[in-house]
Amino acid sequence: QVQLVESGGGLVQAGGSLRLSCAASGRTFSSAVMGWFRQAPGKEREFVAGVGWTGGRTYYADSAKGRCTISRDNAKRTVYLQMNGLKREDTAVYYCGVGVSIAAADVTTSARYNYWGQGTQVTVSS
């Protein structure tokens, strides 16, 4: 089993920044992707960014490119999502997930992820 704990969400004004953290514990995998997704009320869970746990390859949704940076600290088993220039439409619950042996083509697909955290709320006010 893998346990994921997200933190760092909160209320921020439009144009502001937040850094989300996802701490992992439990099993380790030789091949996995750590991904950030978000889900707004009434909408499907959508991909934001991902990072390969071993190789460090990064993936970004078009909406995140230029505004978000995903990084990892292997020693702490923690993944970070730095979000800048936040907009009201970024308001959502942000979830961290682990996809085991996930193909690059599937990184953006939430159904391919095996483990999820409880989520952290991000609210952007105008």
C-alpha positions as CSV (number, residue, x, y, z in Angstrom):
1,Q,0.0,0.0,0.0
2,V,0.9,3.6,-0.5
3,Q,-0.2,6.5,1.6
4,L,-0.3,10.0,0.1
5,V,-0.8,13.2,2.1
6,E,-1.3,16.5,0.3
7,S,-0.9,19.9,2.0
8,G,-0.4,23.5,1.0
9,G,-3.8,24.4,-0.3
10,G,-5.7,27.5,0.9
11,L,-7.3,30.7,-0.1
12,V,-5.3,33.0,-2.3
13,Q,-6.1,36.1,-4.4
14,A,-5.9,35.9,-8.2
15,G,-2.4,36.4,-9.4
16,G,-1.0,34.8,-6.2
17,S,1.0,31.6,-5.7
18,L,0.8,28.4,-3.8
19,R,3.0,25.4,-3.4
20,L,1.4,22.1,-2.8
21,S,3.2,19.2,-1.3
22,C,2.4,15.4,-1.5
23,A,4.3,13.2,0.9
24,A,4.3,9.5,0.1
25,S,4.9,6.6,2.5
26,G,4.6,2.8,2.3
27,R,5.6,0.8,-0.8
28,T,8.1,2.0,-3.3
29,F,8.1,1.2,-7.0
30,S,10.9,0.9,-9.5
31,S,8.7,2.6,-12.1
32,A,6.0,5.1,-11.2
33,V,4.7,8.5,-12.0
34,M,3.5,11.0,-9.3
35,G,0.7,13.1,-10.7
36,W,-1.3,16.1,-9.6
37,F,-4.9,16.3,-10.7
38,R,-7.7,18.7,-9.8
39,Q,-11.4,18.5,-9.6
40,A,-13.8,21.4,-9.4
41,P,-17.5,21.0,-8.3
42,G,-19.5,19.3,-11.1
43,K,-16.5,18.6,-13.2
44,E,-14.3,15.6,-13.9
45,R,-10.9,15.1,-12.4
46,E,-8.3,16.6,-14.7
47,F,-4.6,16.3,-15.1
48,V,-2.4,19.2,-14.0
49,A,1.2,17.9,-13.9
50,G,3.2,14.7,-13.4
51,V,6.8,13.6,-12.7
52,G,8.5,10.3,-13.1
53,W,9.7,9.2,-9.8
54,T,13.0,7.7,-11.0
55,G,13.9,9.5,-14.2
56,G,12.3,12.8,-13.3
57,R,10.6,13.4,-16.6
58,T,7.9,16.0,-16.3
59,Y,4.5,16.3,-17.9
60,Y,2.2,19.3,-17.9
61,A,-1.3,20.1,-19.0
62,D,-1.6,23.0,-21.4
63,S,-3.3,25.0,-18.7
64,A,-0.4,24.5,-16.4
65,K,2.5,25.2,-18.7
66,G,4.3,28.4,-17.9
67,R,2.5,28.8,-14.6
68,C,3.2,25.5,-12.7
69,T,6.3,23.6,-11.9
70,I,6.4,20.1,-10.6
71,S,9.4,18.8,-8.7
72,R,10.3,15.9,-6.4
73,D,12.6,15.3,-3.4
74,N,13.4,11.6,-3.5
75,A,15.0,11.6,0.0
76,K,11.7,13.0,1.5
77,R,9.5,11.0,-0.9
78,T,7.7,14.2,-1.6
79,V,6.4,15.8,-4.7
80,Y,5.7,19.6,-5.0
81,L,3.5,21.6,-7.3
82,Q,4.4,25.3,-7.5
83,M,1.6,27.3,-8.9
84,N,2.0,30.9,-9.9
85,G,-0.3,33.4,-11.5
86,L,-3.4,31.7,-10.1
87,K,-6.7,32.3,-11.6
88,R,-10.3,31.9,-10.4
89,E,-10.7,28.9,-12.7
90,D,-7.8,27.1,-10.8
91,T,-10.2,26.8,-7.8
92,A,-10.6,23.0,-7.2
93,V,-9.6,20.2,-4.9
94,Y,-6.1,19.1,-5.9
95,Y,-5.2,15.5,-5.6
96,C,-1.9,13.7,-5.7
97,G,-1.8,10.2,-7.3
98,V,0.7,7.4,-8.0
99,G,0.5,5.6,-11.3
100,V,2.6,2.3,-11.1
101,S,4.4,1.3,-14.3
102,I,2.3,3.9,-16.2
103,A,2.9,4.5,-19.9
104,A,3.8,8.1,-20.9
105,A,0.6,8.1,-23.0
106,D,-1.5,7.4,-19.9
107,V,0.0,10.0,-17.6
108,T,-2.9,12.3,-18.1
109,T,-5.6,9.6,-17.4
110,S,-6.7,9.5,-13.8
111,A,-8.1,6.0,-14.2
112,R,-4.5,4.7,-14.7
113,Y,-3.4,5.8,-11.2
114,N,-3.4,3.3,-8.4
115,Y,-3.3,5.4,-5.3
116,W,-4.7,8.8,-4.3
117,G,-4.4,11.2,-1.5
118,Q,-7.3,12.9,0.3
119,G,-6.9,16.1,-1.6
120,T,-6.3,19.7,-0.6
121,Q,-8.6,22.6,-1.4
122,V,-7.3,25.5,-3.5
123,T,-9.6,28.6,-3.7
124,V,-8.7,31.6,-5.8
125,S,-10.6,34.8,-5.1
126,S,-10.8,37.7,-7.5
